Amino acid sequence: MTRFLPLALVLFTLTATAQEAPAPQAPAPQAPAPQAPAKDAIDAVLDPAFAAQTVFHTCAAISPNDYAFVSDTWAKTMDRVAKTLQDGGIAAERIATLTAAGQSQALTLPDSTPFGEVRALCTANPDWMMNSSAFSTIGLIRDLKGALPE
């Protein structure tokens, strides 16, 4: 029986840790390099959307059907983002950079990410699927239009 005690403690600790998960949150953004320019209004709109999509894409990645739905829906959103930026007179090079950063492959944690990190991300965001369904493309486009230079 004592052989199994360490395993029981590990399982109890994992269960307790999972139940004590912090409030849902996107991965912490990395601090910009000291010479990096301040974020502009477009980045201020897109960065939180990209952070949310990282959670949605990564947590959906373990289910091919869920991942296909999330990535297809997001691809349509990114098409609208690119059109909005183009209509707003943003340079083609900047649009290409932003849309590349917003591609599903760029937003999904790499396959080499340890499963524990993926699980921790999804555990910290238990409502990721509901939040994914409630993500507002209309709100994103509205906010993006408001961030465009006049």
Residue pairs with C-beta under 8 A, 6 or more apart in sequence:
18 123
21 123
21 124
21 126
22 124
23 124
24 124
24 125
24 126
24 127
24 128
24 131
25 124
25 125
26 48
26 51
26 52
26 54
26 55
26 125
27 51
27 54
27 55
27 121
29 47
29 51
32 39
39 47
40 147
41 146
41 147
41 148
42 85
42 90
42 98
42 144
42 147
42 148
44 147
45 140
45 143
45 144
45 146
45 147
46 81
46 98
46 101
46 102
46 144
49 102
49 135
49 140
50 101
50 102
50 107
52 131
52 135
53 70
53 74
53 102
53 107
53 135
54 107
54 108
54 109
55 121
55 122
55 125
55 128
55 131
56 70
56 74
56 128
56 129
56 131
56 132
56 135
57 67
57 70
57 71
57 74
57 104
57 107
57 108
58 107
58 108
58 109
58 118
58 121
58 122
59 118
59 121
59 122
59 125
59 128
59 129
60 66
60 67
60 69
60 70
60 71
60 128
60 129
60 132
61 67
61 108
61 109
61 118
62 118
66 129
67 108
70 104
70 132
71 104
74 102
74 104
74 107
75 104
76 137
77 137
77 140
78 99
78 102
78 103
80 137
80 141
81 98
81 99
81 102
81 140
81 141
81 144
82 95
82 98
82 99
84 141
84 144
84 145
84 148
85 94
85 95
85 98
85 144
85 148
86 92
86 95
88 144
88 145
88 148
88 149
89 148
89 149
90 148
100 106
109 117
109 118
109 121
122 128
125 131
